[in-house]
Amino acid sequence: MGLFWQIVSLLSVWLIYGVIASFFVKNSNKRDYLLILLSGFFGGLAGGAISNEIQIPENIWWLSEFLKLVFAVFSMHGLKFIFEKTGFRK
């Protein structure tokens, strides 16, 4: 049961990053959950890797979250472009 709640919390963080990123991407549908989850996943993955690589101190923890959000916005924009060009999502 503990693993279930860890997965739920991880998915909720991806959804939060994706929903916030959808406010910054023009013409993004806030009901496109695949786009929201994928952009949150890629943003969290890339932003987390970069913040771990540059070793951000714990007293400015918000910088790590900001990097994740910035990468979530960029990945949502990129994924939306790819989805439109391939015809996967309209």
C-alpha positions, 0 to 999 in steps of 0.5 A, spaced: 500 500 500 505 504 501 508 503 494 501 505 491 501 512 495 508 513 493 506 513 485 500 517 487 504 523 490 509 522 484 503 523 479 500 529 483 506 532 482 507 531 475 500 534 474 501 540 478 507 542 474 503 540 467 497 544 469 502 550 471 505 549 465 499 549 461 498 557 463 504 559 460 503 555 453 498 558 448 492 554 446 494 549 450 488 545 452 487 544 460 483 537 459 489 534 455 492 529 460 497 526 456 500 532 454 500 535 462 503 528 465 508 528 459 510 535 460 510 534 468 514 528 467 519 531 462 520 537 466 521 534 473 526 529 470 530 535 466 529 540 472 531 535 477 537 532 474 540 539 472 538 542 479 542 535 482 548 537 477 549 544 479 548 542 487 543 547 489 543 549 496 537 547 501 536 554 503 534 556 496 530 550 495 525 554 490 530 554 485 530 547 484 522 547 483 523 553 479 527 550 474 523 544 474 517 548 472 521 552 467 523 545 463 515 543 464 513 549 460 519 548 455 517 540 454 509 542 454 511 547 448 515 542 444 510 536 445 504 540 443 508 542 437 510 535 436 503 532 437 500 537 432 505 536 426 504 528 427 497 529 427 497 525 434 493 531 438 489 536 434 
